[in-house]
Amino acid sequence: MRIPLDRESETPLYQQIGNYLRNAILSGKLTADTRLPAYRQLADDLGVNRATIENAYAMLEADGLVFSRMGSGTYVLPQPLISKTSKQNKDIDLPLWQQNFQTKETASNLDLIDALLQEAGHLHPISFASGISDTRQFPADEFRKVLQTVMRRDQIAALEYGERSGYAPLREGIVHILASQGLQTNSESILITAGSQQAIFLVSQVLLKPNDIILVENPTYSVAMDLFRALGFQIIGVPMDSQGMQVEKLEKLLQQHHPKLIYTIPNFHNPTGTCLSSPRRRELIVLAERYNVPILEDDFVGDLRYEGHAQPSLKALDSNGQVIYVGTFSKMLMPGLRVGFIVADGPVYDSLLNFKRVSDLATSTLIQRALDAYVTVGRYQTYLHRSNQTFRKRRDVMVEAIKKYLPSKVSFDIPTGGLFIWLRLPEKMYADELLPLACKEGVSFVPGNFFFIDNADGREWLRLNFASQPVEDIEEGIKRLGKAIRQISKRTS
């Protein structure tokens, strides 16, 4: 135990040791039943005599913080919880720059929604607010065995930093997966990241600086907008319709704002679920080349298609390095895996690689090796096929439940893939006002205004995740949502 001692202080050493341990116990750093070091051991560690430690422990015992067990040692006693107020009063001991530090609100919209749902106290809450697929579908036991196999096979190599660009066999595996989706690339163009969020961060940091302008679909992925704002970028929105970004309105914005990046989700867009039409994809590439603006393509669930024909990725249409492509395994498998990747060509790849190196050195080599072992034997394709069948059924159940339990004046398009239904409420009804009522009924969703650049827009929309809940909960959840809508209808009528 490393206890800082000031041997020049007028405070006796035993009191310094006792005060340090008292603070550790009261703050919860030393929990109940923790065994303190033996007298002789702690005396040797701190370079003091045994009597000093005995006096310190006696002081703690007199204060009711520890007790001695004959022949066993000294143990921490359970302590009452310290109130937040008493903890906050310790701020006076902080340095001046800490006392004046202004902490911005860091809770995400999803955290706030989850808290609202939990506070309602419903016995069986149902959330349609998630941004990922159903992690309960992931074969955790199978992946655990893969991890064990990798540890036995690779031993210490699995725990080292590994290659800066990522585990080579995994990058080769990603090349094969992308080739099956129509995107031809090579492993030297792939950079493994800690999820797609880090990939977006790296691209943003390399290509932009504060006050630069970035074009995004409006609405778009809210956490990406949070990132862009945190980095000091100006965000300009491009309107959307049922065919995705309205690319015909893009050229005027390019001429007017001179953006440094276009961020887009062309496949099963978050939150709308739409796909950018093929003509618009090609026009987007042409305009980006004409105005010398890079495109960041976020393909977070592009392989979750339930019907229709696959569209070529923007990167597949890119012949000269105009597009930087971002993909992830986290949304499809488990978010805790934190494995995504960037596909980039040209000198920008080296800049991304170097920036990643100085930001986190490397993505977990063990997880990369395990994921490679899982992917390369075909398990991923099998899992993907099974997920497509499961999620399509859940989508169909939600569509039927909406028709059955929600007012006929709600409107939505049935998505051909992805995770979300983007639903419009009847006139003069707003999702942010509906949410608290829905949570009281035991169901949650994400209000549409969370996804718009101006938070006052999109209040009539809401996003429902059909993939994250089992069939029986989907119908019950939509039924509860219908009850909440009827309540708010009475208020507005």
N, C-alpha and C positions, 0 to 999 in steps of 0.2 A: 504494500500500500504506500503510495507516494503522497505524503502530507507535507506541504510547504511550511517550513519553520524559519522564523527570524530569530537567530541566536543573539542578535544585538538588541532585541525588543525587551522592554521592561516586563512584558507579560510572560509569566513562567511558561516553560516548555510544556508542562503537563496541561496547562490551560489552553495553549494553542492547539494541542492535539485533541483535547476534549471538545473545544469549540468547533473544530473542523468536523469531527465525527457527529456532533450534535446537529450541525447544519445539514450534513449528509442524510441523517436519519429523518429530520423534520421535513426535508424537501422530497423525501421518497427515493433518494438515490441508493440508500441502504434500506432494504425492505425488511419486514418482520421475519424473524427466524434466521436472518443472515448471521453467520458465525464470524465474529471479529477475529483478527489475527491473534495468535498466542502472545503473551507478554514478551517472551524472549525473542520471538520472530520479529515483532514490530520494533522492539528495542534495537535489534541488529540492523533492521532496514533503515531506521531513522538516525542511528548513531547516538542513541541516548541510553541511559541506564534503565534497568528493568523497573525500578521504583517509580520512574517518571510515567511509564505506561500504566502501572498499577494505580497511581493517583488519578490519571486521566479517566480510566475505566470506572474508578470509584465515583468520580464526579458525575459520570453519565448514569451510573446505577442510582445515585442519590436523586437524580432528576427524573427517574422512572423511564429512562430510555433504553436501558439494557438490563439483562439479568445474567447471573453466573450459574452455570450448571456444574456441580461437582464432578471433576474428572473429565469434563467434556469441553468447557470453554465458556466464552461470553457471547451472548446472543442478543440481537435487536428485538425489542418488544414492539407489538403493534401500536401505531400512533394514529390519533384522529386526523382526518383530512384537514389540510391547511386551506383556508379560504383563499379565493382568488384575490381578495382585497389585500390580505397580508402579503401575498407574493408581489402584488403590484407596488406595495410600499417600498420594496427593495430597490425600485428604480432610482432612488436618490443616491444609491451607491454606484450607479453606472457612470461611465465617463460622459463628458458634456455632449460629445457628438452622438452618443447613443440616446441621451435624454431628448435631444432635438430631432431625432430621426423620425421621419414621417412614414409610417407603414401604410401602404395602399391595400385596399381590400383584395385578398387573394382567393377567397372562396369562389369556386367555379359555379356557373349556373346550375350544373347538374348536382353539385353538393347542396345548393340551396333547395333544389326541388326534392332531393332525397330527405333532407332535414324536415321539410314541410310535410312530406308523406309520413315520416316516422312520428312526428309530433301529433299527427291525427290519431295515433294509437289504434289503428285498425288491426284486427287479429291476423288478417292475411292480406297485407298490402300487395298491390300489383303495379309494377312500374313499366310503362312504355317509353320511359325517358332515356333509356340506355343508348349509347352510341356504338355498341359492339354487338356481335352475335352471341349466341347462348354458350357460355363457357362450360355449361354442364354437359354439352354434347362432346366435348373434347375427351379422348380416351386417356385420362390422366395416368392410370395404372400402366398402360402400354408405354407412355412417354417416360414414366419413372424407370421402367426396365431398360429403355433405350439409354437413359442417363447412366444407369449402373453399368451397362455394357461399354459405354464410351469411357467411363472412368477406369474400368479394368483394362480396356484396350490401350488407351492413350496415357493413362496414369498422370504424371506431373505435367505433361505437355498440355493437358486439357485445362490446366489452371494458370497457364502463362498468358502473357498479353497476346501473343500470336501476331499474325500479319496485320499491318496497319489498315489495309483495305478490306480485311475480313478473311475468314477461313476459306482457302482456295476451293476445296471440294464443294462447299456451300454455294460459293459464287458460280461454280460450274452448274450446280443443280438449279440455281435460279435462271441461268441461261436456257436450260432445257424447258423449264416451266414457261418462261416468256416466249420461247419459240413455239410452244404448243398453243399459245394465245396470239400468234402472228407477229410477235415482236422479235426481230433478229438482232442480237447483240453478242458481245463476247465478255468473258470474265474480267478483262482488263478495264472494262467500262463500268463495272459494278462496284459500289462501295457499300459495305454493310454498316448499318446505323442502329442506334438504340430506338427502334420504332420509327414510324413515319413522322412523328412530331419533331424528332431530332433532325431528320432529313430536311424538313421544311425550314427549320432553324438554321441549319448549315448553309443551305442555298441562299436564304435571306441575308445572312451575315456576309457571305462572300460577294453577292451581287449588288447589295444595296447599302446605303448609309442613311442615318437619320434625316428625315424630311423628304427623302425620295418618295416618289409616287408609285403605288402598286395597284393594278387593276384586278378586280375580283368579280365573280358573279354576285349578284345581289338578289336573293340571299346567298350565303355560303357558310361553310364550316366555321362555327363560332370560335373554336379554340385557335384556329389559324388566325382569325382576326385579332384575338387577344394577343397572340404572339406578335403580329405586325404592329399593333399599337404599342406594345411594350418596347419594341425596338425603335419606335419613333417614326414609323412610316406613315405617309398619308394614303388613305384607302379610298379609291374611287370605284363605284359600283357600275356593273354592266347589267342591264335588265335581262330577265329570263322569261321564257314561255315554255310550252310543253315540249319544245324541241331543244331545250337547253339555253345556253347563252345566246342572246340576240346579236350575233356576230355582225349583222348589217349595221348595227349602231356603234360598232367598235372603232371604225376608222376615224370618226369625228372625235372620239375620246382620245385616240392616239395622237391626233394632230393638236388637240387642245391642251393635253396634260403632259405629254412626253414621258410616259411611265418608264420605269427601269425593269419592270417585271409584270407578266400576266400570270396570275394564279388561277387554275381552273380544275374542276372535278368533272370530266366529261362523261364518266360512266357511273350511272346510278348515283347521281349527285346527292350530296348531303347539304340541305335537308330534303330536297324536292323529289328525289328518286328518278329524275329525268335523265335521258341520255342525249348528248349532243348529236345532232343529225350528221350524216356523212358529208353532205355539201358544206355544212358550217365548219366541220373539222378541217376540211381542205382550205376553206377561205380563211380560217383562223391562222393556219400555217403561212399562207401567202401574206397576210397582213403583218404578221410578226416579222417575217423576213423583210418586207418592204420598209418597215419602220425600225428595224434592227432592235427588236425587243425580245428577250428570252421568254420562253413559256415554261412554267412549272406545272407539270401534269401530276395531279394527285389521284392515283388509281387505287383507292383503299379497299374496294370490294368489287373490282371489275370482273372477277371470275365467278361471282354469285349471280348467274343468269338463269332464269326459270323458263324463258320462252323467247322466241324471236332469234334474229341473227346477230352474231357478235359484230361490233363495230371495230375497225382498226384503231389502235391507240394513236394518239397524236405523235408519239415517239416513233411508231412504225411508219408514219407518213413523213417523218423528218429525215432529210437527206444530207443536212450539213451542220448538225449540232445545235439547232435552234431550240430544241426541246430538252428539258431535264425531267426525267421520269422518276416518280417516287412510288414505291410499293411497300407493303407490310404483310407480315404474318400475324401480327398481334390481333387485328380485328377478326380474322377468321379462326385462329386457333385459341390462344389465350393472351389477354392483354399483358399479363405479367412476363411473357417471354421477352418483350421489348426487342424484337428483331424486325427491322425494316431494311430498305435498301434504296440506293440512288443509282440510276443509269444515266451517265453523262459522258459526252464525247468531247475531245479537244482539251486545251489547257485548263479549262474550268474544273476538270476532274482532279487535277493535281492540287488546285487551290482548295477544293472541297476536302481532299484527303489531308492536306496539311492543317487546315483549320480544325478538322475533326481530331487530329492527333494532339493538338495543343488544348483542345477542350475536354477530352476524356480519355486520351491515349488509345483505348480500344474498347470494342463491345465484347461482352462476356464470351470468351473462347469456349467455355464448357457448353453454354447454351447453343452457340453456333454449331459445334460439333454434334450435339445431340439432335438439333433440328435437321442438320444434313443427313444424319443416319435415319431420321424419321421420314424425310422427304424422298431420299433417293431409292428407297425400296418400294415406292409406290403407295405408301400409306397415305401421303398427303392427297393424292388424286382420289383415292378411295374415300377418304374423309370428306373431300370437297364434293364428290358425287352424292354421298349420303346427306350432307348438309343442304345441298341444293334441293333434294327431294323433301327434306324436313321443313325447310324454310318456305318452300313454295306452298306446302300444305298449310302452314301457319298464315301465310299471306292470304290464301283463299278463305280461311276461317275468319280472319279479321275483316275482310271485305264483306262477307255475308253477315257478320255480326253488326257492322256499321249500317248495312241496309236494314237490318232487323231492329236495332235498338236506338239509332240516332235519327234525328229529324230528316225528312226527305230533302230539306233545303241545304244540307251540308253537301259539299262537292269535293271530288278528288279524282285523280287518274290512277288506274291500277298500274303499279310499277312492274316492269318486266324482269326486275332483278333487284339486288341490293337488300337493304334492311328496313326501309322506311315507307310509310304512307304519309303524304303531305296533304292535310285535310283543311278545307276552308269552312269556317262556321257560317251560320246564317247571318244576314245583315244585322248590324248593330250589336253583334255579340263578339266579345273579345277574349282571346285565349288566356291572357294574363289575369283577367278577372275570374275566368272559369277555373283556373288551376287550384286555388284554395278550396273551392267547393268540391272539386274532383278528389282532392287529397282527403277531405273529410269522408268521402264515400269509399276511400281506399284504393284510388287509382291515380297515377300521375302520367304526365306527358311533358313535352317541351314546348312552351309557347313560341309562336313563329317569330315574334319580334327579336328573340335572342340571336337570330341568324342574319338580321339586317344591319347594314352599316349605321343607319339611323334607328335607334331603338324604339322610336315612335312608329315606325313602319311595321307592317306584317302582323299587326295584333289580331287580325281575323283568322290567322293560320295557326296550325299546331302540327307537330311532328309526332308520329306514333311508330315505335319500333315493334314490328310484328315478329322478328326473328328471335327475340330474347326470352320469350315466354312460351310455356307449353300450351297446347291447344285449349285445354279446359280453362286456363287462366285468361286466355285471350278473349273468349266469349264473355266470361264473367267481368273482366275489366272493361270491355266496351259497354256492357250492360250498366255498370256503375257510372261510366262516363255519361251515358244517356240520362241517368237520374240527375247528375249534376247540371247537364244542359237544360233539363226541364226546370230546374230550380232557378237558373239564371234567366230563362225565358219568362218566367212569371215576374221577375224583377223589371224586365225591360218592356213588358207588354202593358 
